[in-house]
Amino acid sequence: MSGAAPVPETLLKKRQHQKKAAAAKAVDRATLFKARAQKRRSIFKRAEKYVREYRTQEKQLVQLRRAAKAQGNLFVPAEPKLAFVIRIRGINQIHPRVRKVLQLLRLRQIHNGVFVKLNKPMINMLRLVQPYVAYGYPNLKSVRELIYKRGFAKVNHQRLPITDNAIVEKQLGKFNIICVEDLIHEIYTVGPTSKQPNTFLGPSS
């Protein structure tokens, strides 16, 4: 009885290549899974840190109010640093200067809303367009709800819903903003790099 026909060398090499490719793919998959798990832990720790920071700030405000009341003084909170501005009127018979300011604020349509950092130039701009906008000073809950429920990212001239932390990290990772909670924290606290996340956020509607 004759032996089995020898396996061609090319086929053997192909099988070896397939085995190596499958092993490399398994390693890559395990590495990716580990990296994702580490990223989730990092994001969770950041969120915990922000919660502690917000609670500390709230306790300090309560203590300051109580101390002022105990001494018979009136507690005056710090001037707000953040505002949310909504456009409420159209462009009929609008002055070119007012139109330009609305464009600078990215309020091109009625019901568009944006976060702005309050400083002297911005306050002057808001006064100029006051008949066409309404604005207020959002608390943490309002900022979070606006970003989670109505937040859109402006990426490559496209308006994308913020459905994944990866979108945030890809655009703002170089500023150490890698998740939505980082984005909320930077906007709410008007941090040193708040301009970049504010530009990343398209006008809500």
Backbone as ProteinMPNN parsed JSONL, in Angstrom:
{"seq_chain_A": "MSGAAPVPETLLKKRQHQKKAAAAKAVDRATLFKARAQKRRSIFKRAEKYVREYRTQEKQLVQLRRAAKAQGNLFVPAEPKLAFVIRIRGINQIHPRVRKVLQLLRLRQIHNGVFVKLNKPMINMLRLVQPYVAYGYPNLKSVRELIYKRGFAKVNHQRLPITDNAIVEKQLGKFNIICVEDLIHEIYTVGPTSKQPNTFLGPSS", "coords_chain_A": {"N_chain_A": [[0.85, -1.198, 0.0], [0.664, 2.138, -0.967], [2.182, 5.158, 0.407], [0.783, 8.216, 1.855], [0.254, 11.068, -0.241], [2.778, 13.554, -0.46], [2.556, 16.717, 1.236], [2.338, 19.719, -0.498], [5.003, 22.11, -0.474], [4.396, 24.821, -0.629], [1.796, 24.91, 0.325], [2.187, 24.122, 2.955], [3.689, 26.292, 3.9], [1.771, 28.249, 3.625], [-0.143, 27.439, 5.509], [1.357, 27.69, 7.862], [1.773, 30.427, 7.852], [-0.877, 31.316, 8.161], [-1.419, 30.342, 10.727], [0.392, 31.869, 12.26], [-0.614, 34.408, 11.733], [-3.16, 34.21, 12.883], [-2.449, 33.822, 15.55], [-1.148, 36.252, 16.08], [-3.296, 37.98, 15.712], [-4.933, 37.18, 17.824], [-3.358, 37.998, 19.976], [-3.328, 40.772, 19.536], [-6.038, 41.29, 19.89], [-6.387, 40.651, 22.591], [-4.665, 42.55, 23.718], [-5.956, 44.915, 22.954], [-8.375, 44.6, 24.33], [-7.449, 44.698, 26.958], [-6.404, 47.3, 27.018], [-8.73, 48.799, 26.651], [-10.121, 48.156, 28.984], [-8.427, 49.297, 30.898], [-8.692, 51.983, 30.129], [-11.395, 52.432, 30.702], [-11.329, 52.183, 33.495], [-9.68, 54.344, 34.104], [-11.28, 56.503, 33.234], [-13.44, 56.216, 34.959], [-12.204, 56.752, 37.412], [-11.509, 59.425, 37.031], [-14.067, 60.579, 36.854], [-14.985, 60.056, 39.464], [-13.169, 61.661, 40.89], [-13.949, 64.207, 40.039], [-16.53, 64.329, 41.091], [-15.975, 64.344, 43.844], [-14.625, 66.773, 43.949], [-16.667, 68.604, 43.19], [-18.473, 68.229, 45.302], [-16.933, 69.094, 47.467], [-16.69, 71.808, 46.84], [-19.383, 72.582, 47.057], [-19.824, 72.145, 49.811], [-18.047, 74.019, 50.889], [-19.248, 76.415, 50.042], [-21.653, 76.303, 51.478], [-20.633, 76.434, 54.098], [-19.483, 78.99, 54.037], [-21.748, 80.59, 53.675], [-23.12, 80.056, 56.057], [-21.274, 81.0, 57.929], [-21.235, 83.718, 57.268], [-23.882, 84.403, 57.85], [-23.96, 83.856, 60.59], [-22.366, 85.882, 61.539], [-23.86, 88.02, 61.002], [-23.674, 89.065, 58.481], [-24.035, 89.598, 54.914], [-23.899, 87.106, 52.544], [-22.057, 87.145, 49.608], [-21.947, 85.634, 46.617], [-19.372, 84.474, 44.309], [-18.712, 86.117, 41.177], [-20.399, 84.861, 38.3], [-18.758, 82.669, 35.987], [-19.45, 81.421, 33.722], [-21.8, 81.266, 31.06], [-24.886, 80.394, 29.442], [-26.04, 80.889, 26.285], [-28.821, 81.677, 24.301], [-30.259, 82.052, 21.134], [-33.02, 84.066, 20.289], [-34.414, 85.537, 18.459], [-35.028, 86.374, 14.98], [-33.42, 87.462, 11.865], [-34.488, 89.681, 10.663], [-34.36, 93.033, 9.65], [-31.937, 93.56, 10.978], [-29.039, 94.992, 12.448], [-25.88, 95.308, 10.794], [-23.607, 95.111, 12.483], [-24.605, 93.841, 14.753], [-25.392, 91.444, 13.581], [-22.876, 90.433, 12.916], [-21.754, 89.987, 15.452], [-23.479, 87.999, 16.43], [-22.785, 85.975, 14.665], [-20.131, 85.568, 15.439], [-20.604, 84.518, 17.925], [-21.596, 82.145, 17.173], [-24.294, 81.833, 16.818], [-26.293, 81.352, 14.657], [-28.829, 80.641, 13.98], [-32.291, 80.721, 15.052], [-32.976, 79.592, 18.339], [-30.563, 78.302, 18.596], [-27.969, 77.439, 20.853], [-25.22, 78.251, 22.993], [-22.328, 77.724, 25.099], [-20.588, 80.223, 26.888], [-17.614, 81.911, 27.934], [-17.545, 84.141, 30.552], [-16.339, 87.284, 30.42], [-15.05, 90.661, 30.358], [-15.03, 91.615, 27.565], [-16.824, 89.709, 26.451], [-19.182, 90.165, 27.91], [-19.78, 92.732, 27.013], [-20.333, 92.156, 24.337], [-22.616, 90.572, 24.635], [-24.371, 92.455, 25.656], [-24.696, 94.057, 23.445], [-26.113, 92.429, 21.666], [-28.366, 91.864, 23.042], [-31.257, 92.186, 22.601], [-31.726, 90.042, 20.929], [-31.043, 87.669, 22.059], [-31.224, 85.339, 24.814], [-29.97, 84.669, 28.051], [-28.372, 82.791, 30.681], [-27.042, 81.556, 33.827], [-25.712, 78.566, 34.016], [-26.032, 75.735, 36.227], [-24.176, 72.876, 37.509], [-25.744, 70.58, 37.015], [-27.378, 71.437, 34.887], [-25.468, 71.96, 32.885], [-24.427, 69.391, 32.497], [-26.737, 67.986, 31.606], [-27.364, 69.388, 29.263], [-25.139, 68.821, 27.66], [-25.075, 65.99, 27.568], [-27.659, 65.352, 26.612], [-28.259, 67.128, 24.534], [-25.956, 67.725, 23.278], [-23.655, 68.239, 20.636], [-20.947, 67.342, 18.532], [-18.568, 69.173, 16.657], [-17.051, 68.124, 13.953], [-14.79, 67.999, 11.398], [-16.347, 69.769, 9.868], [-18.798, 68.627, 10.201], [-21.785, 67.763, 11.991], [-21.974, 65.934, 14.776], [-23.535, 63.589, 16.96], [-22.677, 63.239, 20.407], [-21.861, 60.345, 21.197], [-19.997, 58.619, 22.128], [-17.089, 58.197, 24.108], [-14.786, 58.045, 22.66], [-14.935, 59.806, 20.529], [-14.61, 62.262, 21.782], [-12.03, 61.951, 22.876], [-10.442, 61.628, 20.574], [-10.553, 64.146, 19.371], [-9.899, 65.947, 21.421], [-7.978, 64.854, 23.015], [-5.288, 65.66, 23.174], [-5.392, 67.754, 24.869], [-5.716, 66.61, 27.271], [-8.311, 65.789, 27.653], [-10.449, 63.287, 27.664], [-12.892, 62.081, 27.804], [-16.507, 62.34, 28.158], [-17.142, 63.313, 30.697], [-14.808, 64.684, 31.37], [-15.031, 66.715, 29.5], [-17.391, 68.011, 30.352], [-16.511, 68.891, 32.879], [-14.441, 70.693, 32.189], [-15.838, 72.625, 30.743], [-17.762, 73.5, 32.664], [-16.208, 74.429, 34.833], [-14.817, 76.359, 33.591], [-12.152, 75.982, 32.687], [-8.52, 76.151, 32.07], [-8.211, 75.3, 29.442], [-10.666, 75.644, 28.275], [-11.575, 76.841, 25.973], [-11.026, 75.22, 23.743], [-12.659, 72.773, 24.104], [-15.122, 74.082, 24.018], [-15.204, 75.068, 21.442], [-15.17, 72.63, 20.153], [-17.691, 71.661, 20.831], [-20.61, 71.906, 19.069], [-23.177, 74.39, 18.331], [-26.05, 73.92, 20.342], [-29.451, 72.857, 19.786]], "CA_chain_A": [[0.0, 0.0, 0.0], [1.505, 3.32, -1.099], [1.995, 6.179, 1.429], [0.011, 9.405, 1.477], [0.978, 12.014, -1.079], [3.376, 14.642, 0.347], [1.889, 18.013, 1.175], [3.192, 20.696, -1.181], [5.686, 23.058, 0.415], [3.68, 26.099, -0.648], [0.634, 24.768, 1.198], [2.696, 24.108, 4.323], [4.043, 27.668, 4.237], [0.522, 29.0, 3.758], [-0.737, 27.069, 6.802], [2.174, 28.301, 8.915], [1.48, 31.868, 7.83], [-2.21, 31.485, 8.725], [-1.315, 30.119, 12.17], [1.057, 33.038, 12.84], [-1.536, 35.541, 11.637], [-4.216, 33.994, 13.871], [-1.858, 34.057, 16.876], [-0.937, 37.696, 16.213], [-4.614, 38.596, 15.849], [-5.39, 36.904, 19.184], [-2.585, 38.874, 20.863], [-3.836, 42.137, 19.33], [-7.369, 41.366, 20.499], [-6.199, 40.671, 24.047], [-4.062, 43.845, 24.055], [-7.006, 45.92, 22.807], [-9.317, 44.405, 25.432], [-6.794, 45.184, 28.173], [-6.315, 48.76, 26.925], [-10.075, 49.338, 26.859], [-10.436, 47.999, 30.403], [-7.651, 50.325, 31.597], [-9.29, 53.28, 29.807], [-12.642, 52.533, 31.478], [-10.958, 52.438, 34.894], [-9.168, 55.712, 34.165], [-12.422, 57.413, 33.107], [-14.222, 56.101, 36.19], [-11.463, 57.465, 38.457], [-11.655, 60.858, 36.763], [-15.423, 60.967, 37.233], [-15.013, 60.073, 40.932], [-12.411, 62.831, 41.343], [-14.774, 65.397, 39.792], [-17.63, 64.315, 42.063], [-15.406, 64.808, 45.116], [-14.332, 68.207, 43.801], [-17.935, 69.347, 43.208], [-19.024, 68.156, 46.665], [-16.113, 69.968, 48.309], [-17.079, 73.184, 46.527], [-20.715, 72.817, 47.639], [-19.66, 72.245, 51.268], [-17.392, 75.298, 51.183], [-20.253, 77.468, 49.875], [-22.564, 76.205, 52.622], [-19.906, 76.93, 55.265], [-19.328, 80.446, 53.901], [-23.069, 81.19, 53.917], [-23.414, 79.938, 57.49], [-20.37, 81.9, 58.652], [-21.7, 85.089, 57.035], [-25.14, 84.57, 58.582], [-23.65, 83.878, 62.027], [-21.756, 87.176, 61.853], [-24.797, 89.061, 60.615], [-23.289, 89.625, 57.181], [-24.699, 89.055, 53.729], [-22.954, 86.353, 51.71], [-22.092, 87.508, 48.188], [-21.207, 84.61, 45.861], [-18.467, 84.964, 43.264], [-19.331, 86.406, 39.88], [-20.406, 83.671, 37.431], [-17.745, 82.65, 34.923], [-20.002, 80.708, 32.564], [-23.189, 81.55, 30.699], [-25.425, 79.676, 28.282], [-26.725, 81.918, 25.503], [-29.739, 81.134, 23.291], [-30.805, 83.057, 20.223], [-34.48, 84.034, 20.39], [-35.02, 86.333, 17.395], [-34.477, 86.189, 13.64], [-32.475, 88.44, 11.319], [-35.178, 90.771, 9.971], [-33.981, 94.405, 10.021], [-30.875, 93.467, 11.975], [-27.88, 95.826, 12.139], [-24.725, 94.469, 10.411], [-22.716, 94.862, 13.626], [-25.253, 92.828, 15.586], [-25.298, 90.191, 12.829], [-21.505, 89.942, 13.034], [-21.556, 89.453, 16.809], [-24.205, 86.722, 16.492], [-21.971, 84.996, 13.95], [-18.983, 85.263, 16.302], [-21.114, 83.669, 19.01], [-22.074, 80.916, 16.507], [-25.75, 81.794, 16.966], [-26.734, 81.689, 13.311], [-30.245, 80.31, 13.825], [-33.116, 80.82, 16.262], [-32.929, 78.471, 19.277], [-29.197, 77.825, 18.794], [-27.45, 77.789, 22.171], [-23.783, 77.998, 23.186], [-21.692, 78.127, 26.351], [-19.588, 81.28, 26.704], [-16.843, 82.335, 29.101], [-17.9, 85.52, 30.862], [-15.318, 88.279, 30.729], [-15.535, 91.992, 29.974], [-15.405, 91.682, 26.147], [-18.011, 88.897, 26.183], [-20.341, 90.867, 28.483], [-20.094, 93.822, 26.089], [-20.956, 91.556, 23.156], [-23.973, 90.154, 25.008], [-25.193, 93.668, 25.772], [-24.975, 94.54, 22.096], [-27.098, 91.566, 20.992], [-29.344, 91.48, 24.059], [-32.63, 91.982, 22.111], [-31.814, 88.857, 20.083], [-30.629, 86.478, 22.802], [-31.51, 85.196, 26.244], [-28.873, 83.894, 28.632], [-28.394, 82.562, 32.119], [-25.825, 80.994, 34.393], [-26.085, 77.172, 34.286], [-25.351, 74.98, 37.279], [-23.547, 71.645, 37.034], [-26.774, 69.689, 36.473], [-27.8, 71.955, 33.585], [-24.379, 71.738, 31.93], [-24.366, 67.949, 32.197], [-27.898, 67.592, 30.809], [-27.25, 69.99, 27.93], [-24.114, 68.126, 26.88], [-25.459, 64.595, 27.352], [-28.922, 65.201, 25.884], [-28.367, 67.965, 23.34], [-24.617, 68.079, 22.828], [-23.172, 67.75, 19.347], [-19.556, 67.676, 18.254], [-18.283, 69.704, 15.325], [-15.876, 67.395, 13.485], [-14.646, 68.081, 9.939], [-17.517, 70.505, 9.355], [-19.994, 67.802, 10.378], [-22.4, 67.833, 13.323], [-22.094, 64.547, 15.211], [-23.942, 63.408, 18.358], [-21.593, 62.731, 21.258], [-22.348, 59.044, 21.656], [-18.883, 57.775, 22.544], [-15.928, 58.924, 24.619], [-13.724, 58.025, 21.656], [-15.052, 61.041, 19.736], [-14.009, 63.319, 22.593], [-10.585, 61.724, 23.001], [-9.793, 61.832, 19.285], [-10.468, 65.565, 19.062], [-9.412, 66.763, 22.536], [-7.041, 64.086, 23.835], [-4.029, 66.387, 23.381], [-5.618, 68.682, 25.978], [-6.015, 65.745, 28.412], [-9.768, 65.633, 27.751], [-10.591, 62.001, 26.985], [-14.237, 61.536, 27.971], [-17.549, 63.356, 28.282], [-17.042, 63.931, 32.016], [-13.736, 65.687, 31.247], [-15.602, 67.821, 28.729], [-18.309, 68.72, 31.252], [-15.716, 69.547, 33.92], [-13.706, 71.825, 31.621], [-16.825, 73.658, 30.412], [-18.408, 74.018, 33.881], [-15.25, 75.154, 35.673], [-14.14, 77.334, 32.721], [-10.746, 75.672, 32.91], [-7.539, 76.838, 31.211], [-8.358, 74.894, 28.038], [-12.111, 75.578, 27.992], [-11.85, 77.331, 24.62], [-10.997, 74.095, 22.801], [-13.889, 71.981, 24.178], [-16.257, 74.891, 23.624], [-15.19, 75.054, 19.975], [-15.523, 71.26, 19.777], [-19.146, 71.558, 20.958], [-21.381, 72.734, 18.157], [-24.361, 74.993, 18.971], [-27.181, 73.027, 20.58], [-30.695, 73.4, 19.257]], "C_chain_A": [[0.886, 1.249, 0.0], [1.187, 4.34, -0.005], [1.198, 7.361, 0.909], [0.886, 10.36, 0.675], [1.541, 13.138, -0.218], [2.627, 15.96, 0.144], [2.814, 19.006, 0.49], [3.767, 21.72, -0.205], [4.961, 24.403, 0.484], [2.474, 26.063, 0.281], [1.056, 24.765, 2.658], [3.033, 25.529, 4.791], [2.789, 28.521, 4.459], [-0.137, 28.717, 5.101], [0.029, 27.703, 7.962], [1.902, 29.811, 9.017], [0.121, 32.153, 8.464], [-2.197, 31.322, 10.241], [-0.681, 31.334, 12.861], [0.122, 34.252, 12.837], [-2.645, 35.427, 12.674], [-3.704, 34.256, 15.282], [-1.644, 35.55, 17.108], [-2.255, 38.425, 16.414], [-5.161, 38.399, 17.254], [-4.664, 37.789, 20.19], [-3.087, 40.305, 20.765], [-5.191, 42.323, 19.995], [-7.265, 41.45, 22.016], [-5.615, 42.013, 24.504], [-5.109, 44.955, 23.998], [-8.008, 45.83, 23.957], [-8.744, 44.951, 26.735], [-6.73, 46.708, 28.179], [-7.669, 49.409, 27.182], [-10.476, 49.262, 28.32], [-9.698, 49.063, 31.227], [-8.245, 51.712, 31.365], [-10.584, 53.483, 30.599], [-12.354, 52.836, 32.943], [-10.475, 53.876, 35.059], [-10.31, 56.729, 34.118], [-13.258, 57.404, 34.381], [-13.536, 56.857, 37.326], [-11.567, 58.977, 38.275], [-13.025, 61.35, 37.199], [-15.56, 61.032, 38.753], [-14.314, 61.304, 41.487], [-13.238, 64.106, 41.172], [-15.926, 65.477, 40.79], [-17.148, 64.818, 43.421], [-15.137, 66.311, 45.073], [-15.612, 69.039, 43.882], [-18.538, 69.365, 44.621], [-18.248, 69.055, 47.621], [-16.488, 71.429, 48.094], [-18.432, 73.528, 47.145], [-20.625, 72.982, 49.154], [-19.032, 73.578, 51.658], [-18.377, 76.454, 51.059], [-21.219, 77.492, 51.052], [-21.899, 76.781, 53.871], [-19.752, 78.447, 55.227], [-20.65, 81.159, 54.169], [-23.397, 81.177, 55.408], [-22.55, 80.895, 58.305], [-20.815, 83.355, 58.495], [-22.97, 85.376, 57.83], [-24.888, 84.685, 60.082], [-23.072, 85.216, 62.455], [-22.653, 88.342, 61.472], [-24.457, 89.738, 59.304], [-24.073, 88.964, 56.052], [-23.651, 88.362, 52.876], [-23.142, 86.732, 50.248], [-21.275, 86.47, 47.415], [-20.328, 85.242, 44.789], [-19.234, 85.223, 41.972], [-19.3, 85.144, 39.005], [-19.377, 83.789, 36.32], [-18.281, 82.041, 33.628], [-21.445, 81.117, 32.332], [-23.585, 80.645, 29.538], [-26.336, 80.651, 27.555], [-27.561, 81.258, 24.418], [-30.241, 82.279, 22.415], [-32.324, 82.929, 20.185], [-35.177, 84.829, 19.286], [-34.305, 86.116, 16.076], [-33.631, 87.363, 13.192], [-33.163, 89.589, 10.595], [-34.767, 92.134, 10.545], [-32.916, 94.417, 11.119], [-29.673, 94.298, 11.517], [-26.686, 94.926, 11.791], [-23.787, 94.156, 11.575], [-23.289, 93.787, 14.533], [-25.174, 91.469, 14.901], [-23.907, 89.573, 12.969], [-21.245, 89.341, 14.406], [-22.269, 88.117, 16.965], [-23.434, 85.624, 15.767], [-20.755, 84.591, 14.774], [-19.38, 84.342, 17.446], [-21.62, 82.324, 18.49], [-23.585, 80.73, 16.672], [-26.375, 82.225, 15.643], [-28.219, 81.429, 13.1], [-30.975, 80.505, 15.151], [-33.052, 79.497, 17.025], [-31.56, 77.785, 19.332], [-28.71, 78.293, 20.162], [-25.986, 77.415, 22.307], [-23.371, 78.387, 24.606], [-20.667, 79.219, 26.033], [-18.905, 81.57, 28.028], [-17.121, 83.815, 29.345], [-16.664, 86.331, 31.25], [-15.827, 89.616, 30.19], [-15.889, 92.084, 28.49], [-16.677, 90.898, 25.83], [-19.266, 89.579, 26.727], [-20.757, 92.026, 27.587], [-20.774, 93.305, 24.824], [-22.399, 91.153, 23.452], [-24.9, 91.36, 25.153], [-25.604, 94.171, 24.393], [-26.081, 93.735, 21.422], [-28.246, 91.18, 21.923], [-30.777, 91.329, 23.535], [-32.82, 90.671, 21.347], [-31.466, 87.563, 20.818], [-31.214, 86.499, 24.219], [-30.368, 84.363, 26.825], [-29.027, 83.799, 30.139], [-27.121, 81.862, 32.537], [-26.115, 79.554, 34.821], [-25.332, 76.588, 35.468], [-24.812, 73.684, 36.679], [-24.57, 70.72, 36.387], [-27.206, 70.13, 35.083], [-26.731, 71.72, 32.521], [-24.335, 70.279, 31.513], [-25.524, 67.526, 31.292], [-27.827, 68.155, 29.393], [-26.25, 69.23, 27.067], [-24.535, 66.694, 26.575], [-26.68, 64.472, 26.438], [-28.954, 65.967, 24.569], [-27.016, 68.375, 22.774], [-24.257, 67.443, 21.493], [-21.729, 68.206, 19.167], [-19.436, 68.195, 16.83], [-16.971, 69.101, 14.861], [-15.856, 67.434, 11.954], [-15.88, 68.683, 9.278], [-18.801, 69.675, 9.403], [-20.477, 67.894, 11.82], [-22.721, 66.417, 13.778], [-22.576, 64.473, 16.66], [-22.799, 62.798, 19.163], [-22.071, 61.437, 21.902], [-21.244, 58.168, 22.233], [-17.741, 58.659, 23.046], [-14.805, 59.007, 23.592], [-13.751, 59.278, 20.793], [-14.368, 62.187, 20.468], [-12.492, 63.17, 22.629], [-9.856, 62.011, 21.694], [-9.566, 63.313, 18.99], [-9.772, 66.381, 20.152], [-8.391, 66.052, 23.418], [-5.745, 64.824, 24.116], [-4.148, 67.441, 24.473], [-5.973, 67.927, 27.267], [-7.515, 65.681, 28.694], [-10.121, 64.386, 26.957], [-11.99, 61.403, 27.095], [-15.228, 62.678, 28.171], [-17.474, 64.054, 29.634], [-15.903, 64.959, 32.062], [-14.27, 66.938, 30.556], [-16.52, 68.672, 29.603], [-17.529, 69.512, 32.294], [-15.025, 70.798, 33.383], [-14.658, 72.972, 31.269], [-17.355, 74.312, 31.686], [-17.463, 74.866, 34.719], [-14.533, 76.267, 34.902], [-12.626, 77.199, 32.931], [-9.827, 76.355, 31.915], [-7.635, 76.47, 29.739], [-9.832, 74.826, 27.632], [-12.465, 76.058, 26.589], [-11.942, 76.178, 23.629], [-12.249, 73.218, 22.9], [-15.125, 72.766, 23.777], [-16.36, 74.967, 22.105], [-15.588, 73.682, 19.45], [-17.034, 71.043, 19.832], [-19.802, 72.462, 19.934], [-22.562, 73.348, 18.9], [-25.476, 73.958, 19.15], [-28.447, 73.683, 20.053], [-31.872, 72.613, 19.79]], "O_chain_A": [[1.753, 1.4, 0.861], [0.053, 4.395, 0.47], [0.965, 7.502, -0.292], [2.095, 10.447, 0.886], [0.847, 13.63, 0.672], [2.142, 16.271, -0.944], [3.978, 19.117, 0.874], [3.111, 22.135, 0.751], [4.922, 25.042, 1.535], [2.161, 27.051, 0.945], [0.37, 25.334, 3.507], [2.714, 25.922, 5.913], [2.742, 29.38, 5.34], [-0.633, 29.631, 5.76], [-0.569, 28.191, 8.921], [1.817, 30.378, 10.106], [-0.024, 33.117, 9.217], [-2.872, 32.061, 10.958], [-1.15, 31.775, 13.91], [0.07, 35.018, 13.799], [-3.033, 36.425, 13.28], [-4.408, 34.831, 16.111], [-1.921, 36.059, 18.194], [-2.331, 39.376, 17.191], [-5.771, 39.303, 17.825], [-5.271, 38.276, 21.144], [-3.255, 40.979, 21.781], [-5.469, 43.366, 20.587], [-7.975, 42.23, 22.649], [-6.011, 42.55, 25.539], [-5.154, 45.824, 24.869], [-8.44, 46.85, 24.495], [-9.45, 45.585, 27.519], [-6.97, 47.341, 29.207], [-7.754, 50.442, 27.847], [-11.097, 50.185, 28.846], [-10.272, 49.656, 32.14], [-8.3, 52.527, 32.285], [-10.839, 54.575, 31.106], [-13.044, 53.645, 33.563], [-10.817, 54.545, 36.034], [-10.309, 57.702, 34.872], [-13.728, 58.448, 34.832], [-14.201, 57.528, 38.115], [-11.697, 59.719, 39.249], [-13.145, 62.399, 37.832], [-16.179, 61.957, 39.278], [-14.794, 61.922, 42.437], [-13.235, 64.977, 42.041], [-16.26, 66.558, 41.277], [-17.823, 65.616, 44.071], [-15.392, 67.026, 46.042], [-15.644, 70.064, 44.565], [-19.046, 70.39, 45.074], [-18.838, 69.702, 48.486], [-16.591, 72.197, 49.05], [-18.616, 74.617, 47.689], [-21.275, 73.861, 49.721], [-19.438, 74.195, 52.643], [-18.352, 77.376, 51.874], [-21.564, 78.557, 51.564], [-22.527, 77.53, 54.62], [-19.874, 79.115, 56.254], [-20.674, 82.208, 54.813], [-23.891, 82.164, 55.952], [-23.026, 81.523, 59.251], [-20.78, 84.131, 59.45], [-23.121, 86.451, 58.41], [-25.511, 85.498, 60.766], [-23.258, 85.643, 63.595], [-22.267, 89.504, 61.599], [-24.898, 90.857, 59.043], [-24.687, 87.912, 56.228], [-22.633, 88.959, 52.524], [-24.248, 86.65, 49.713], [-20.051, 86.427, 47.54], [-20.521, 86.398, 44.412], [-20.274, 84.617, 41.718], [-18.292, 84.438, 38.973], [-19.151, 84.871, 35.779], [-17.648, 82.134, 32.576], [-22.215, 81.292, 33.276], [-22.744, 80.193, 28.761], [-27.288, 81.175, 28.134], [-27.077, 80.386, 23.698], [-30.602, 83.345, 22.914], [-32.857, 81.826, 20.063], [-36.404, 84.799, 19.188], [-33.137, 85.727, 16.042], [-33.176, 88.163, 14.009], [-32.485, 90.401, 9.966], [-34.819, 92.356, 11.754], [-32.997, 95.197, 12.069], [-29.333, 94.304, 10.334], [-26.498, 93.888, 12.425], [-23.234, 93.059, 11.648], [-22.56, 92.926, 15.025], [-24.921, 90.456, 15.554], [-23.767, 88.359, 13.12], [-20.593, 88.303, 14.518], [-21.722, 87.195, 17.57], [-23.43, 84.474, 16.204], [-20.386, 83.417, 14.81], [-18.598, 83.496, 17.881], [-22.024, 81.465, 19.273], [-24.085, 79.605, 16.666], [-26.916, 83.325, 15.527], [-28.808, 81.939, 12.147], [-30.373, 80.462, 16.224], [-33.072, 78.421, 16.428], [-31.405, 76.789, 20.038], [-29.003, 79.413, 20.581], [-25.555, 76.38, 21.797], [-23.979, 79.257, 25.23], [-19.964, 79.143, 25.026], [-19.513, 81.491, 29.095], [-16.951, 84.641, 28.448], [-16.037, 86.083, 32.28], [-16.92, 89.684, 29.628], [-16.964, 92.59, 28.167], [-17.511, 91.349, 25.044], [-20.306, 89.569, 26.068], [-21.949, 92.281, 27.417], [-21.686, 93.944, 24.301], [-23.293, 91.363, 22.631], [-26.079, 91.286, 24.808], [-26.721, 94.651, 24.202], [-26.896, 94.293, 20.689], [-29.012, 90.266, 21.617], [-31.475, 90.418, 23.981], [-33.953, 90.235, 21.14], [-31.587, 86.477, 20.25], [-31.632, 87.538, 24.731], [-29.859, 83.456, 26.165], [-29.707, 84.604, 30.776], [-26.235, 81.605, 31.722], [-26.703, 79.337, 35.881], [-24.16, 76.892, 35.692], [-24.974, 73.429, 35.486], [-24.306, 70.139, 35.335], [-27.382, 69.297, 34.194], [-27.041, 71.33, 31.396], [-24.22, 69.964, 30.328], [-25.321, 66.793, 30.324], [-28.189, 67.474, 28.433], [-26.488, 69.019, 25.877], [-24.371, 66.229, 25.448], [-26.728, 63.586, 25.584], [-29.585, 65.533, 23.605], [-26.927, 69.25, 21.912], [-24.522, 66.264, 21.256], [-21.342, 69.296, 19.587], [-20.113, 67.72, 15.918], [-15.901, 69.508, 15.313], [-16.786, 66.963, 11.3], [-16.384, 68.178, 8.275], [-19.775, 69.991, 8.72], [-19.687, 68.078, 12.746], [-23.622, 65.772, 13.242], [-22.081, 65.216, 17.507], [-22.054, 61.953, 18.668], [-22.614, 61.438, 23.007], [-21.519, 57.094, 22.769], [-17.464, 59.721, 22.488], [-13.977, 59.916, 23.637], [-12.701, 59.761, 20.371], [-13.643, 62.98, 19.868], [-11.759, 64.14, 22.437], [-8.764, 62.579, 21.708], [-8.536, 63.697, 18.436], [-9.129, 67.389, 19.857], [-7.983, 66.584, 24.451], [-5.153, 64.644, 25.181], [-3.141, 67.964, 24.951], [-6.464, 68.519, 28.228], [-7.932, 65.535, 29.843], [-10.102, 64.405, 25.727], [-12.251, 60.335, 26.541], [-14.837, 63.835, 28.332], [-17.716, 65.258, 29.719], [-16.028, 65.99, 32.722], [-13.998, 68.064, 30.972], [-16.437, 69.9, 29.594], [-17.847, 70.67, 32.564], [-15.02, 71.84, 34.038], [-14.332, 74.142, 31.469], [-17.394, 75.538, 31.783], [-17.861, 75.9, 35.255], [-13.745, 77.021, 35.472], [-11.933, 78.149, 33.295], [-10.291, 77.058, 31.017], [-7.196, 77.233, 28.878], [-10.203, 74.047, 26.754], [-13.53, 75.724, 26.069], [-12.828, 76.157, 22.775], [-12.86, 72.935, 21.869], [-16.079, 72.192, 23.251], [-17.456, 74.937, 21.545], [-16.263, 73.576, 18.426], [-17.597, 70.336, 18.996], [-19.567, 73.67, 19.937], [-22.917, 72.883, 19.983], [-25.802, 73.217, 18.223], [-28.512, 74.902, 19.892], [-33.018, 72.916, 19.458]]}, "name": "protein", "num_of_chains": 1, "seq": "MSGAAPVPETLLKKRQHQKKAAAAKAVDRATLFKARAQKRRSIFKRAEKYVREYRTQEKQLVQLRRAAKAQGNLFVPAEPKLAFVIRIRGINQIHPRVRKVLQLLRLRQIHNGVFVKLNKPMINMLRLVQPYVAYGYPNLKSVRELIYKRGFAKVNHQRLPITDNAIVEKQLGKFNIICVEDLIHEIYTVGPTSKQPNTFLGPSS"}
